[in-house]
Amino acid sequence: MTGIVYTESVVHAAPAQLVAEAPYQIAIITLDAGGRLTARITGDRVTIGDAVQLVREEAGVRFLGKC
């Protein structure tokens, strides 16, 4: 799964179950195959227009990182 970052944000005030992981980045990705997906970003911070790819999936959460 690959795509381009449409928009991104860094979460500082996380919900209770994710407080230990804050701050973390999320992004909306325009998929190369069509459509959009909201995903967590892993590794280096991304910016709008960056190419990303699927790194892993945990408990139904997709983690994408820079290509």
C-alpha distance (Angstrom), angle and dihedral (degrees) to the residues before:
residue distance angle dihedral
M1 . . .
T2 3.79 . .
G3 3.77 136.2 .
I4 3.78 149.5 137.9
V5 3.82 126.5 -85.0
Y6 3.81 108.2 -106.9
T7 3.82 95.1 -179.9
E8 3.79 137.4 -18.8
S9 3.79 142.7 -162.9
V10 3.79 138.7 -174.9
V11 3.80 115.2 -129.7
H12 3.81 113.1 -141.9
A13 3.82 99.3 159.4
A14 3.80 100.4 53.3
P15 3.80 127.3 -177.7
A16 3.82 114.9 -94.6
Q17 3.83 95.3 -94.3
L18 3.84 92.2 53.8
V19 3.83 101.7 39.2
A20 3.81 91.8 108.1
E21 3.83 90.1 57.0
A22 3.82 97.3 50.1
P23 2.92 132.1 149.7
Y24 3.80 96.4 47.3
Q25 3.79 134.8 148.8
I26 3.78 127.5 -118.6
A27 3.78 127.6 -176.1
I28 3.76 143.2 -176.0
I29 3.79 108.3 -125.8
T30 3.81 126.3 -157.3
L31 3.79 100.5 -142.0
D32 3.80 120.7 -135.5
A33 3.81 87.4 -134.6
G34 3.83 90.8 54.2
G35 3.77 134.9 -88.7
R36 3.78 130.9 53.1
L37 3.79 133.5 -86.7
T38 3.81 133.4 -165.4
A39 3.81 110.1 -137.8
R40 3.79 144.0 162.6
I41 3.79 116.2 -105.9
T42 3.78 120.2 -132.6
G43 3.78 128.2 -168.1
D44 3.79 120.3 8.4
R45 3.79 118.5 17.3
V46 3.81 114.2 -97.3
T47 3.78 130.3 -143.3
I48 3.79 133.0 -156.5
G49 3.81 110.0 -67.8
D50 3.83 96.7 25.0
A51 3.79 118.1 135.2
V52 3.82 112.8 -121.9
Q53 3.78 137.6 -177.6
L54 3.79 137.6 -162.9
V55 3.82 111.1 -86.3
R56 3.81 100.8 173.1
E57 3.79 145.0 -31.3
E58 3.81 123.9 -131.6
A59 3.81 124.4 -178.0
G60 3.80 90.8 -19.8
V61 3.82 94.1 -49.5
R62 3.79 115.7 121.6
F63 3.80 117.8 -143.6
L64 3.80 116.0 -158.9
G65 3.79 130.0 -173.7
K66 3.80 139.4 -175.6
C67 3.80 116.2 -69.2
